[in-house]
Amino acid sequence: MKAITSLTALVLGASLAGMAWAQTETTPPADAGAGAAAAVSGDAAAEAPANAAAAEPAADAAAEGTETAAAGAHVLPNGQDMTPVEELDGRWRNDEGIPTFKVEDGVVDFATFNGFRRYHAECHVCHGPDGEGSTYAPALKESVLRMDYYDFMQTVASGRQGTNSVMPAFGTNKNVWCYIDDIYVYLLAHGTGEIGRGRPAERADKSEEYTAQEDSCMSS
């Protein structure tokens, strides 16, 4: 796991002139389809209702299992499993130590809530409210689902020179960099649909560990 203070030194030295934000690509879900109706006659027609009735419990069970798996799944399109497994320095991490979000019964963890605040203080002018994108900057709520976490960090730290736009480097801006993990997990939570648009209604309390890490970063 890389803490923010150690990761800063790594990222600030990275040169990413050739790197570009991933533009939004909307990949439509696979068409569920209904399938063509089969023509039945004679005895086969008589058996159809019984077969359909027998299939209903299995279909219901399969649908319930799919719904349950979808509700608990936090695997991103880029392959990262963002399921929270431990809390460290007041932020939730997955099994690889990468920051992630945690939402329970509508209550958002503090880092994700703070990410909403920090994003709208520093990022929404270009990337739109709630990371929804604008006419000249991509929707970050979708970009983070495809980008590797460390690529995201490096891009924010070093900036980006594009054809039609220029993203400044934020690696020395403590109002962004000390909270970059919070911004990241907020965008993940919104991008995966765990939280909707706007200010989260309920949040967890700010922990002493979070405050200590925050003070350390802002005073360094």
C-alpha positions as CSV (number, residue, x, y, z in Angstrom):
1,M,0.0,0.0,0.0
2,K,1.2,3.5,-0.8
3,A,0.3,6.3,1.6
4,I,-0.3,9.7,0.1
5,T,2.9,11.2,1.6
6,S,5.1,8.5,0.0
7,L,3.2,8.4,-3.2
8,T,3.6,12.1,-3.8
9,A,7.3,11.8,-4.3
10,L,6.8,9.0,-6.8
11,V,4.1,10.8,-8.8
12,L,5.6,14.3,-8.9
13,G,8.7,12.9,-10.7
14,A,6.6,11.1,-13.3
15,S,6.5,12.5,-16.8
16,L,3.2,11.9,-18.5
17,A,3.2,14.2,-21.5
18,G,1.9,11.5,-23.7
19,M,-0.9,10.4,-21.4
20,A,-4.5,11.3,-22.0
21,W,-7.7,11.0,-20.0
22,A,-9.8,8.2,-21.2
23,Q,-12.8,9.7,-22.9
24,T,-16.2,8.5,-22.1
25,E,-17.2,5.4,-24.0
26,T,-20.6,4.1,-23.5
27,T,-20.7,0.4,-24.0
28,P,-24.3,-0.7,-24.1
29,P,-25.2,-3.8,-22.0
30,A,-25.8,-7.0,-23.8
31,D,-29.3,-7.2,-25.1
32,A,-31.3,-9.4,-22.8
33,G,-33.7,-10.3,-25.6
34,A,-36.8,-12.5,-25.3
35,G,-35.9,-15.2,-27.8
36,A,-38.2,-16.4,-30.6
37,A,-41.4,-18.1,-29.7
38,A,-41.4,-21.8,-30.6
39,A,-44.4,-23.2,-32.4
40,V,-45.9,-26.2,-30.6
41,S,-48.7,-28.4,-31.5
42,G,-50.4,-31.6,-30.3
43,D,-49.0,-33.2,-27.2
44,A,-46.1,-30.8,-27.0
45,A,-48.5,-27.9,-26.6
46,A,-50.2,-29.7,-23.7
47,E,-46.8,-30.2,-22.0
48,A,-45.8,-26.5,-22.3
49,P,-47.6,-25.1,-19.3
50,A,-46.3,-27.8,-17.0
51,N,-42.7,-27.2,-18.3
52,A,-43.1,-23.5,-17.9
53,A,-44.4,-23.9,-14.3
54,A,-41.5,-26.2,-13.4
55,A,-39.0,-23.7,-14.8
56,E,-40.3,-20.7,-12.9
57,P,-38.7,-21.5,-9.5
58,A,-35.3,-22.1,-11.1
59,A,-35.6,-18.8,-13.1
60,D,-36.6,-16.9,-10.0
61,A,-33.7,-18.3,-8.0
62,A,-31.3,-17.4,-10.8
63,A,-32.6,-13.9,-11.0
64,E,-32.3,-13.5,-7.2
65,G,-28.7,-14.8,-7.3
66,T,-27.8,-12.4,-10.1
67,E,-29.4,-9.5,-8.2
68,T,-27.5,-10.3,-5.0
69,A,-24.2,-10.7,-6.8
70,A,-24.7,-7.4,-8.6
71,A,-25.5,-5.6,-5.4
72,G,-22.3,-6.8,-3.7
73,A,-20.0,-6.6,-6.7
74,H,-17.4,-3.9,-6.7
75,V,-15.2,-5.2,-9.6
76,L,-14.5,-2.4,-12.1
77,P,-14.3,-2.7,-15.9
78,N,-10.5,-2.4,-15.5
79,G,-10.5,-5.5,-13.4
80,Q,-9.9,-3.9,-10.0
81,D,-11.9,-5.4,-7.1
82,M,-12.8,-2.4,-5.0
83,T,-14.6,-4.3,-2.2
84,P,-13.6,-2.6,1.1
85,V,-11.7,-5.0,3.4
86,E,-9.9,-2.7,6.0
87,E,-9.9,0.8,7.2
88,L,-6.5,2.5,7.5
89,D,-5.8,6.2,8.3
90,G,-9.5,6.8,8.2
91,R,-9.9,5.5,4.7
92,W,-11.2,2.2,3.5
93,R,-8.9,0.0,1.3
94,N,-9.4,-3.0,-0.9
95,D,-7.3,-6.2,-0.5
96,E,-4.5,-4.5,-2.5
97,G,-4.4,-1.4,-0.3
98,I,-6.0,0.8,-2.9
99,P,-8.5,3.4,-1.5
100,T,-12.1,2.5,-2.0
101,F,-15.6,3.5,-0.7
102,K,-18.0,2.0,1.7
103,V,-21.7,2.7,1.8
104,E,-23.9,1.0,4.4
105,D,-27.6,1.6,4.7
106,G,-27.2,4.9,2.9
107,V,-24.4,6.1,5.1
108,V,-21.3,7.1,3.2
109,D,-17.8,6.7,4.7
110,F,-16.2,10.1,5.6
111,A,-13.5,10.0,2.9
112,T,-16.1,9.5,0.2
113,F,-18.2,12.3,1.6
114,N,-15.2,14.6,1.8
115,G,-14.3,13.6,-1.8
116,F,-17.6,15.1,-2.9
117,R,-16.7,18.3,-1.2
118,R,-13.2,18.5,-2.5
119,Y,-14.2,17.6,-6.0
120,H,-16.8,20.4,-6.1
121,A,-14.3,22.8,-4.7
122,E,-11.5,22.1,-7.2
123,C,-12.6,19.9,-10.2
124,H,-16.2,20.5,-11.2
125,V,-15.5,23.7,-13.1
126,C,-14.0,21.7,-15.9
127,H,-15.3,18.2,-15.4
128,G,-18.9,19.1,-14.5
129,P,-20.9,18.7,-11.3
130,D,-20.8,15.2,-9.9
131,G,-18.1,14.2,-12.4
132,E,-20.7,14.0,-15.2
133,G,-18.4,15.7,-17.7
134,S,-18.6,18.8,-19.9
135,T,-18.2,19.9,-23.5
136,Y,-14.4,20.1,-23.1
137,A,-13.5,17.6,-20.3
138,P,-14.5,13.9,-19.8
139,A,-16.9,12.5,-17.3
140,L,-14.5,11.4,-14.5
141,K,-17.1,9.2,-12.9
142,E,-16.7,7.0,-15.9
143,S,-12.9,7.5,-16.5
144,V,-12.1,6.2,-13.0
145,L,-13.8,2.9,-13.8
146,R,-11.4,2.2,-16.6
147,M,-8.2,3.8,-15.4
148,D,-5.7,2.1,-13.1
149,Y,-5.6,3.8,-9.7
150,Y,-1.9,4.8,-10.1
151,D,-2.5,6.1,-13.6
152,F,-5.2,8.3,-12.2
153,M,-2.9,9.6,-9.5
154,Q,-0.1,10.3,-11.9
155,T,-2.4,12.1,-14.3
156,V,-3.7,14.4,-11.6
157,A,-0.3,15.1,-10.3
158,S,1.4,15.8,-13.6
159,G,-1.4,17.2,-15.7
160,R,-2.1,16.5,-19.3
161,Q,-1.6,18.3,-22.6
162,G,-4.5,17.5,-25.0
163,T,-5.4,18.5,-28.5
164,N,-8.2,20.8,-27.4
165,S,-7.6,21.2,-23.7
166,V,-4.9,21.5,-21.1
167,M,-5.2,19.9,-17.6
168,P,-2.9,21.6,-15.1
169,A,-0.8,19.6,-12.7
170,F,-2.2,19.4,-9.2
171,G,0.7,17.6,-7.5
172,T,1.7,20.7,-5.6
173,N,-1.8,21.9,-4.8
174,K,-2.4,20.6,-1.3
175,N,-6.1,21.3,-1.5
176,V,-6.2,18.6,-4.2
177,W,-3.3,16.4,-3.5
178,C,-3.9,15.8,0.3
179,Y,-7.4,14.7,-0.6
180,I,-6.8,12.9,-3.9
181,D,-7.8,9.5,-2.5
182,D,-11.0,11.1,-1.3
183,I,-11.8,12.5,-4.7
184,Y,-11.0,9.2,-6.3
185,V,-13.3,7.1,-4.1
186,Y,-16.1,9.7,-4.5
187,L,-15.9,9.4,-8.2
188,L,-15.8,5.6,-7.9
189,A,-18.9,5.5,-5.7
190,H,-20.8,7.7,-8.0
191,G,-19.6,6.0,-11.2
192,T,-20.6,2.6,-9.9
193,G,-24.0,3.9,-8.8
194,E,-23.5,3.4,-5.1
195,I,-24.3,7.0,-4.5
196,G,-26.3,9.4,-6.7
197,R,-25.8,12.9,-7.8
198,G,-25.6,15.7,-5.2
199,R,-24.4,15.9,-1.6
200,P,-24.6,12.5,0.2
201,A,-27.4,12.8,2.8
202,E,-25.6,10.8,5.6
203,R,-22.0,10.3,6.3
204,A,-19.8,8.5,8.9
205,D,-17.9,10.5,11.4
206,K,-14.4,11.8,10.8
207,S,-11.9,9.6,12.6
208,E,-8.9,10.7,14.6
209,E,-6.7,8.7,12.2
210,Y,-8.1,10.6,9.3
211,T,-7.4,13.9,11.0
212,A,-3.9,13.0,11.9
213,Q,-3.1,12.0,8.2
214,E,-4.8,15.1,7.0
215,D,-2.8,17.4,9.3
216,S,0.5,15.6,8.4
217,C,-0.1,16.1,4.6
218,M,-1.2,19.7,4.9
219,S,1.7,20.7,7.1
220,S,4.4,18.9,5.2
